[in-house]
Amino acid sequence: MTSPVRPHGLQRVAAGGPGPLYRQVKRELQRVVESGGYGPGDNLPNESVIAQALGVSIGTLRKAVDELVHEHVLVRHQGKGTFVALHTDDRFLFQFFHVEPREEFPLEASLREREYPQVDCVGFARGRADEVEAAVLRLHPGDPVVRIDNRLSLGGRAVVHDRLVVSAHTFKGLTEQRFLSRPSTIYNLYQTDHGITVLRARERARAVSAGRETARILGVAVGVPVLEVHRVALTFGDKPVEYRISTINTAAHDYVSLLSKG
């Protein structure tokens, strides 16, 4: 009698391995997703099938899945099952975009529907990583990179100047035409075209004065106060895949971070 085929290469985990059993299950599920066994938007088999393939209880499996959902690797859809998380406009808006119009009553404003920004590419160029870019992206100074400048507008008003830097080796085949013709978000493009899923980001913010380029892109005077947010986008294993500097005109907008429990 032949043994049943395990869903997309899932390997059985054993009690007594490194760490709690549910963490071993989590690592195995993440490994299969990271390797492309299940792609963005794919529906995972039902719990009993996965649990049997891994040799664990459904309770142990659910604990592992709960953590992967919290980390945005997986997503549950009521009545439909568990899916590999796909970058969508809504996910970008609620996980990665934190700029909102300033309101007199901010608690009331938080209940209103958030506005998706209009994104205009104002620069696309290939170059060589400087020391800062190389350090952030774990490259060598001089390695080839792609730099992209975007202007983000809310309510018809330019609010954010984004400068993105990515490794040209990591994002092979990324062209200006493909970037401009993407049907969804930038992170969706990374995921669908290059197999790179941005799971989370580290950010640091500082107050600065607008330089000439940002002043031109945002239509403000050189030297006006702006907020500069440095973001490192991370994929599996906390590997950095994008360095982004967002310069925000805070004359009528705020940087708002929504914190969840946990």
SELUMKE-872892 format. One line per field, with one value per residue (C-alpha): residue in one letter; chain; x, y, z. Coordinates in pm, 1 decimal. Layout:
N
code <- c(A | ...)
unit <- c(A | ...)
u <- c(X | ...)
v <- c(Y | ...)
w <- c(Z | ...)
REM end
This chain:
262
code <- c(M | T | S | P | V | R | P | H | G | L | Q | R | V | A | A | G | G | P | G | P | L | Y | R | Q | V | K | R | E | L | Q | R | V | V | E | S | G | G | Y | G | P | G | D | N | L | P | N | E | S | V | I | A | Q | A | L | G | V | S | I | G | T | L | R | K | A | V | D | E | L | V | H | E | H | V | L | V | R | H | Q | G | K | G | T | F | V | A | L | H | T | D | D | R | F | L | F | Q | F | F | H | V | E | P | R | E | E | F | P | L | E | A | S | L | R | E | R | E | Y | P | Q | V | D | C | V | G | F | A | R | G | R | A | D | E | V | E | A | A | V | L | R | L | H | P | G | D | P | V | V | R | I | D | N | R | L | S | L | G | G | R | A | V | V | H | D | R | L | V | V | S | A | H | T | F | K | G | L | T | E | Q | R | F | L | S | R | P | S | T | I | Y | N | L | Y | Q | T | D | H | G | I | T | V | L | R | A | R | E | R | A | R | A | V | S | A | G | R | E | T | A | R | I | L | G | V | A | V | G | V | P | V | L | E | V | H | R | V | A | L | T | F | G | D | K | P | V | E | Y | R | I | S | T | I | N | T | A | A | H | D | Y | V | S | L | L | S | K | G)
unit <- c(A | A | A | A | A | A | A | A | A | A | A | A | A | A | A | A | A | A | A | A | A | A | A | A | A | A | A | A | A | A | A | A | A | A | A | A | A | A | A | A | A | A | A | A | A | A | A | A | A | A | A | A | A | A | A | A | A | A | A | A | A | A | A | A | A | A | A | A | A | A | A | A | A | A | A | A | A | A | A | A | A | A | A | A | A | A | A | A | A | A | A | A | A | A | A | A | A | A | A | A | A | A | A | A | A | A | A | A | A | A | A | A | A | A | A | A | A | A | A | A | A | A | A | A | A | A | A | A | A | A | A | A | A | A | A | A | A | A | A | A | A | A | A | A | A | A | A | A | A | A | A | A | A | A | A | A | A | A | A | A | A | A | A | A | A | A | A | A | A | A | A | A | A | A | A | A | A | A | A | A | A | A | A | A | A | A | A | A | A | A | A | A | A | A | A | A | A | A | A | A | A | A | A | A | A | A | A | A | A | A | A | A | A | A | A | A | A | A | A | A | A | A | A | A | A | A | A | A | A | A | A | A | A | A | A | A | A | A | A | A | A | A | A | A | A | A | A | A | A | A | A | A | A | A | A | A | A | A | A | A | A | A)
u <- c(0.0 | 146.4 | 149.6 | -77.2 | 77.5 | 142.6 | -5.2 | 256.2 | 555.8 | 456.0 | 688.5 | 575.5 | 692.4 | 793.2 | 745.4 | 1075.7 | 1210.5 | 1348.2 | 1096.6 | 724.7 | 541.7 | 317.4 | 627.0 | 762.7 | 429.3 | 448.0 | 798.9 | 692.9 | 389.2 | 598.1 | 865.4 | 610.3 | 463.8 | 806.7 | 919.4 | 610.2 | 430.8 | 131.1 | 131.7 | -29.9 | -407.1 | -398.3 | -645.2 | -481.4 | -630.9 | -872.2 | -738.7 | -781.2 | -578.2 | -292.8 | -295.1 | -280.6 | 5.3 | 201.1 | 111.1 | -31.4 | -364.8 | -596.3 | -553.1 | -176.8 | -226.4 | -467.8 | -222.6 | 43.2 | -198.8 | -310.0 | 47.1 | 88.4 | -237.6 | -118.4 | 206.0 | 14.7 | 151.8 | -193.6 | -545.7 | -875.3 | -1194.2 | -1507.0 | -1679.2 | -1412.8 | -1099.2 | -739.2 | -544.0 | -191.6 | -211.8 | -220.2 | -119.6 | -425.5 | -521.7 | -698.7 | -397.8 | -170.0 | -408.2 | -446.8 | -104.0 | 143.0 | -10.2 | -39.1 | -110.6 | -451.3 | -600.5 | -585.9 | -922.5 | -1054.9 | -1195.2 | -943.9 | -1144.1 | -1440.1 | -1210.1 | -1081.7 | -1430.3 | -1445.7 | -1347.2 | -978.5 | -870.2 | -641.1 | -371.8 | -320.2 | 31.5 | 232.8 | 579.7 | 807.4 | 1138.2 | 1273.7 | 1646.8 | 1914.5 | 2225.2 | 2473.6 | 2404.6 | 2560.9 | 2687.8 | 2358.0 | 2147.6 | 2393.4 | 2391.3 | 2011.1 | 1955.3 | 2253.3 | 2430.7 | 2782.0 | 2840.7 | 2828.7 | 2587.5 | 2320.1 | 1994.1 | 1673.0 | 1554.9 | 1193.6 | 1038.6 | 662.6 | 432.3 | 131.8 | -171.2 | -480.1 | -784.3 | -590.7 | -314.9 | 43.8 | 130.4 | 407.7 | 731.4 | 839.1 | 1193.9 | 1216.8 | 1542.6 | 1556.4 | 1828.5 | 1841.6 | 1954.0 | 1661.8 | 1411.2 | 1543.8 | 1335.6 | 1178.6 | 1131.3 | 973.3 | 701.8 | 611.4 | 618.5 | 386.3 | 145.7 | 106.7 | -261.4 | -240.8 | -0.1 | 378.5 | 394.5 | 150.5 | 390.4 | 679.7 | 471.0 | 324.0 | 617.2 | 913.6 | 784.6 | 875.4 | 618.0 | 653.6 | 533.7 | 615.2 | 823.8 | 1049.0 | 1015.1 | 1193.2 | 1057.0 | 1232.7 | 1155.0 | 1354.6 | 1342.5 | 1226.3 | 1510.3 | 1492.8 | 1375.2 | 1101.7 | 995.9 | 959.0 | 766.0 | 530.1 | 497.0 | 621.6 | 891.9 | 1246.1 | 1312.4 | 955.5 | 918.7 | 830.0 | 825.7 | 1074.6 | 996.1 | 1262.7 | 1108.6 | 1275.1 | 1033.6 | 1097.4 | 1013.6 | 1055.7 | 1341.1 | 1332.4 | 1528.6 | 1522.5 | 1390.7 | 1309.9 | 1442.7 | 1189.0 | 1215.8 | 876.2 | 881.5 | 542.9 | 399.3 | 230.2 | 74.7 | -270.4 | -200.8 | -91.3 | 104.7 | -133.6 | -32.7 | -307.2 | -183.1 | -346.6 | -350.2 | -106.2)
v <- c(0.0 | 334.4 | 626.7 | 922.4 | 1214.0 | 1504.3 | 1836.0 | 2022.3 | 1873.8 | 1919.8 | 1713.7 | 1535.4 | 1698.0 | 1501.4 | 1562.0 | 1621.1 | 1841.5 | 2191.9 | 2412.4 | 2364.0 | 2139.8 | 2416.8 | 2623.3 | 2333.3 | 2320.9 | 2695.4 | 2669.4 | 2386.1 | 2574.8 | 2886.5 | 2687.1 | 2554.1 | 2900.9 | 3061.3 | 2796.0 | 2853.9 | 2530.1 | 2750.1 | 3084.3 | 3418.2 | 3378.8 | 2997.8 | 2813.9 | 2568.5 | 2219.4 | 2176.6 | 2144.7 | 1768.5 | 1705.9 | 1932.3 | 1801.8 | 1442.5 | 1522.6 | 1687.4 | 1422.7 | 1669.0 | 1749.8 | 2008.7 | 2215.3 | 2228.3 | 2319.6 | 2600.1 | 2752.3 | 2761.2 | 2905.4 | 3171.9 | 3303.6 | 3299.2 | 3491.8 | 3746.5 | 3782.3 | 3830.7 | 3512.1 | 3353.2 | 3493.9 | 3331.9 | 3398.4 | 3303.9 | 3007.1 | 2970.8 | 2853.6 | 2964.3 | 3129.4 | 3249.9 | 3625.6 | 3831.0 | 4196.0 | 4400.1 | 4767.2 | 4718.9 | 4550.0 | 4831.0 | 5092.1 | 4942.7 | 4786.4 | 5007.3 | 5349.9 | 5573.7 | 5923.2 | 6080.5 | 6430.4 | 6613.8 | 6625.2 | 6837.6 | 6526.6 | 6244.0 | 5971.0 | 6039.6 | 6053.9 | 5703.2 | 5568.6 | 5714.7 | 5533.3 | 5584.2 | 5730.1 | 5536.8 | 5772.5 | 5856.0 | 5737.1 | 5901.2 | 5779.4 | 6080.4 | 5897.4 | 5552.2 | 5496.5 | 5231.9 | 5305.7 | 5177.7 | 5134.6 | 5394.6 | 5296.4 | 5358.8 | 5173.3 | 4884.5 | 4856.3 | 4863.8 | 4611.1 | 4393.8 | 4459.8 | 4570.2 | 4938.6 | 4968.9 | 4679.0 | 4757.5 | 4900.4 | 5046.6 | 5380.1 | 5486.4 | 5819.8 | 5842.6 | 6130.6 | 6032.6 | 6260.5 | 6270.9 | 6471.0 | 6601.4 | 6742.6 | 6611.8 | 6491.0 | 6228.8 | 6191.9 | 5826.4 | 5723.6 | 5343.3 | 5153.6 | 4781.7 | 4541.7 | 4500.6 | 4139.5 | 4059.0 | 4223.4 | 4101.5 | 4213.3 | 4507.5 | 4775.4 | 5116.9 | 5000.3 | 4703.7 | 4919.4 | 5176.2 | 4914.1 | 4717.6 | 4646.5 | 4676.3 | 4788.1 | 4790.0 | 4512.0 | 4310.4 | 4352.4 | 4227.4 | 3925.9 | 3826.4 | 3908.6 | 3831.2 | 3588.9 | 3829.4 | 3882.7 | 4184.9 | 4069.5 | 4366.7 | 4681.3 | 4862.8 | 5240.4 | 5538.5 | 5892.4 | 6225.0 | 6593.2 | 6752.0 | 7046.2 | 6990.3 | 6964.5 | 7090.8 | 6764.3 | 6702.4 | 7068.0 | 7036.9 | 6709.3 | 6821.1 | 7181.6 | 7330.3 | 7581.0 | 7461.8 | 7439.5 | 7395.5 | 7140.5 | 6790.4 | 6442.0 | 6189.5 | 5820.4 | 5559.9 | 5217.9 | 4881.1 | 4628.2 | 4272.3 | 3933.0 | 3584.3 | 3553.1 | 3931.5 | 3973.6 | 4337.4 | 4375.3 | 4746.5 | 5068.1 | 5349.4 | 5710.7 | 5881.6 | 6258.8 | 6383.4 | 6733.3 | 6755.4 | 7099.2 | 6938.9 | 6567.4 | 6343.7 | 6022.2 | 5776.3 | 5431.5 | 5185.3 | 4950.7 | 4613.5 | 4404.6 | 4122.1)
w <- c(0.0 | -104.8 | 134.0 | 47.4 | -140.3 | 91.9 | -23.9 | -225.0 | -50.3 | 313.4 | 529.3 | 842.0 | 1164.8 | 1470.1 | 1839.8 | 2012.9 | 1735.2 | 1789.1 | 1969.4 | 2033.9 | 1789.0 | 1657.7 | 1576.2 | 1370.3 | 1189.0 | 1131.4 | 985.2 | 754.6 | 625.5 | 575.9 | 392.1 | 143.9 | 85.4 | 50.2 | -199.2 | -414.4 | -334.2 | -272.9 | -449.8 | -364.7 | -345.5 | -347.5 | -127.2 | 113.6 | 157.2 | 446.1 | 796.9 | 826.5 | 510.2 | 622.1 | 978.6 | 854.8 | 616.3 | 898.8 | 1156.2 | 1408.7 | 1565.8 | 1416.9 | 1735.3 | 1682.2 | 1317.2 | 1401.9 | 1648.0 | 1375.5 | 1121.8 | 1370.7 | 1390.1 | 1011.3 | 974.4 | 1230.5 | 1031.8 | 702.4 | 544.7 | 535.0 | 544.5 | 644.4 | 450.0 | 639.5 | 479.9 | 210.0 | 389.7 | 437.3 | 156.7 | 93.5 | 151.9 | -166.7 | -181.2 | -272.7 | -270.5 | 64.3 | 222.5 | 105.8 | 238.9 | 585.1 | 643.5 | 458.8 | 385.6 | 690.2 | 556.8 | 614.3 | 589.6 | 920.8 | 1094.7 | 1377.4 | 1546.5 | 1473.2 | 1646.7 | 1420.5 | 1118.1 | 1195.0 | 1127.2 | 777.3 | 461.5 | 386.9 | 53.1 | -179.3 | -313.1 | -676.5 | -760.7 | -1039.4 | -1133.8 | -1180.6 | -1211.5 | -1300.4 | -1328.8 | -1291.8 | -1092.0 | -837.8 | -467.9 | -241.7 | 102.8 | 281.2 | 23.7 | 20.9 | 399.6 | 421.5 | 139.9 | 237.3 | -90.7 | -177.2 | -258.2 | -635.7 | -688.0 | -950.2 | -817.3 | -953.4 | -813.0 | -855.8 | -760.5 | -709.8 | -623.9 | -411.7 | -409.0 | -189.5 | -292.6 | -592.2 | -372.1 | -384.9 | -36.7 | -50.3 | -245.2 | -239.5 | -338.2 | -376.0 | -411.9 | -496.0 | -606.6 | -984.3 | -933.5 | -703.6 | -937.6 | -1270.3 | -1564.9 | -1383.3 | -1647.2 | -1639.8 | -1880.6 | -1662.5 | -1350.3 | -1506.1 | -1644.6 | -1318.7 | -1250.4 | -873.2 | -600.3 | -616.1 | -357.3 | -566.8 | -861.2 | -647.4 | -549.8 | -885.4 | -1116.1 | -892.1 | -629.9 | -348.1 | -74.8 | 150.4 | 490.7 | 708.8 | 726.8 | 971.2 | 975.5 | 1127.4 | 1104.8 | 1139.5 | 1084.0 | 800.0 | 560.4 | 203.1 | -47.4 | -402.8 | -559.8 | -304.7 | -321.9 | -699.5 | -682.8 | -404.6 | -515.7 | -187.9 | -104.3 | -44.0 | 327.3 | 451.7 | 734.9 | 614.9 | 768.4 | 630.7 | 686.5 | 612.9 | 547.8 | 497.8 | 347.4 | 463.9 | 317.8 | 465.8 | 713.0 | 761.4 | 438.5 | 320.1 | -35.3 | -64.8 | 86.4 | 68.1 | 179.3 | 201.2 | 237.4 | 355.5 | 337.9 | 678.4 | 625.5 | 602.3 | 653.8 | 939.3 | 960.6 | 1130.0 | 1251.3 | 1342.3 | 1614.4 | 1668.7 | 1983.5 | 2017.2)
REM end
